[in-house]
Amino acid sequence: MGAKSIKKWNLNSQAVTPAGKALGIKEFVITNAADLASTDFACWASETTNAITMLTATPDATKKTLTISSSAGAMQPMDIKNIYFGDSTKDAVLC
């Protein structure tokens, strides 16, 4: 896939603790991702159970980014073992 990086983690601002801190991560944004425009699957594996949770992969051709997000709520960083994503026509689908 080349040298990609997660540009930022967008915190889940919908869920806030009494101390005012956001709970979990709403989405990951990968930059310089023009070559990831055909991404059609994404998921994460649990650190403790290896259970798979499907994610949504949204490429943005204008910004040349790929945003990976969860419709099931905030992702907890300590629970994530791996995040898998790719183009199902050429990559191994590990979801």
C-alpha positions as CSV (number, residue, x, y, z in Angstrom):
1,M,0.0,0.0,0.0
2,G,2.9,2.3,0.2
3,A,3.9,4.7,3.1
4,K,0.6,5.9,4.5
5,S,0.0,7.5,7.9
6,I,-3.0,8.2,10.1
7,K,-3.2,12.0,10.0
8,K,-5.6,12.3,12.9
9,W,-8.0,10.5,15.2
10,N,-11.3,12.3,15.5
11,L,-12.6,11.8,19.0
12,N,-16.1,10.8,19.6
13,S,-17.5,14.1,20.9
14,Q,-21.0,12.6,21.3
15,A,-20.1,10.6,24.4
16,V,-18.5,12.6,27.2
17,T,-17.5,11.5,30.7
18,P,-18.3,13.6,33.7
19,A,-14.7,14.9,33.6
20,G,-15.5,16.3,30.1
21,K,-13.3,13.9,28.1
22,A,-14.5,12.2,24.9
23,L,-14.9,8.5,25.0
24,G,-13.2,6.6,22.2
25,I,-12.4,7.5,18.6
26,K,-15.0,8.4,16.0
27,E,-12.8,7.9,12.9
28,F,-9.3,7.6,11.5
29,V,-8.2,9.8,8.6
30,I,-5.4,8.5,6.3
31,T,-3.8,11.2,4.2
32,N,-2.0,11.0,0.9
33,A,-4.5,8.2,0.0
34,A,-5.3,8.8,-3.6
35,D,-4.3,5.2,-4.3
36,L,-6.8,4.0,-1.7
37,A,-9.8,5.4,-3.6
38,S,-11.1,1.8,-4.4
39,T,-11.1,0.7,-0.8
40,D,-14.4,-1.1,-0.3
41,F,-14.0,-2.9,3.1
42,A,-12.7,-2.1,6.6
43,C,-13.0,-3.7,10.0
44,W,-11.2,-4.0,13.3
45,A,-10.3,-7.1,15.3
46,S,-10.7,-7.1,19.1
47,E,-7.5,-7.3,21.2
48,T,-9.0,-9.9,23.6
49,T,-11.4,-12.0,21.5
50,N,-10.3,-11.4,17.9
51,A,-14.0,-10.6,17.2
52,I,-14.4,-8.6,14.0
53,T,-16.4,-5.3,13.9
54,M,-17.2,-3.9,10.5
55,L,-16.2,-0.3,9.7
56,T,-17.1,2.1,7.0
57,A,-14.3,3.2,4.6
58,T,-15.0,6.6,2.9
59,P,-12.5,7.8,0.3
60,D,-12.4,11.5,-0.6
61,A,-10.8,12.1,-4.0
62,T,-10.7,15.9,-3.5
63,K,-8.8,15.7,-0.2
64,K,-7.0,12.5,-1.2
65,T,-7.9,11.0,2.1
66,L,-9.5,7.7,3.4
67,T,-11.7,8.0,6.5
68,I,-12.4,4.8,8.4
69,S,-15.3,5.1,10.9
70,S,-17.6,3.0,12.9
71,S,-21.4,3.2,12.8
72,A,-21.6,1.1,16.0
73,G,-20.3,3.9,18.2
74,A,-16.9,5.0,19.4
75,M,-13.9,2.7,19.0
76,Q,-11.8,2.2,22.1
77,P,-8.1,2.2,21.3
78,M,-7.2,-0.3,23.9
79,D,-9.7,-2.8,22.4
80,I,-8.3,-2.6,18.9
81,K,-5.8,-5.3,17.9
82,N,-5.7,-4.6,14.2
83,I,-7.6,-2.5,11.6
84,Y,-7.9,-4.2,8.2
85,F,-9.0,-2.4,5.0
86,G,-8.5,-2.6,1.3
87,D,-10.0,-3.3,-2.2
88,S,-11.7,-6.7,-2.2
89,T,-10.8,-7.3,-5.8
90,K,-7.0,-7.4,-5.1
91,D,-6.5,-7.6,-1.3
92,A,-7.1,-10.4,1.2
93,V,-10.4,-9.6,3.0
94,L,-9.6,-10.4,6.6
95,C,-13.0,-9.1,7.8
